[in-house]
């Protein structure tokens, strides 16, 4: 793969990770609306999603390693950690807006 193509792909991956974290935030807001809660409920829901994602990292890494795909395991772990980090940033941002 040409270096320019690789950089383009990296940019696309980062954009998808960011969009995914934003989508988790919006899902949390929808959950809060359905449950009749406000911002605190949405933030709690986002925290639950972040915890679930963190728990899935170990399962994914172990599964990839058992399949003999160590590089895939490392890549999976790195990307999932970035997604969780982006979600936690969204939680902090929403909290700083007056949610908690």
Steps between C-alpha positions, in 0.01 A plus 500: 500500500632843410585728796239755390233229486601376845470851644161545335386172654629608844300821470188305409547269798537795737185658354307176551624468859390856573161446339455178696572672831253776408239239410543336840434837658183548300382148585548585866290814460225297334514242779465778755199641315333158488569442870369846584834615632701807429865575450610296801326193358665557161844533659443185705399317182814623321712378792333159479575482127863596559532229765347242265742598223794474739386152601475396135864590438636207700259255338595622152872491567488151650290374209738641240805366683345154528444510124872572456444858387721697737522807274122507466471473879733796547315707241162413648613595849649829385192606302253400770698696757488804271123463458449471877726803548292700252181394679645601836595838348139541387384417854736760645384758245133439575574511873675835462193636320314476828400138509684393806 
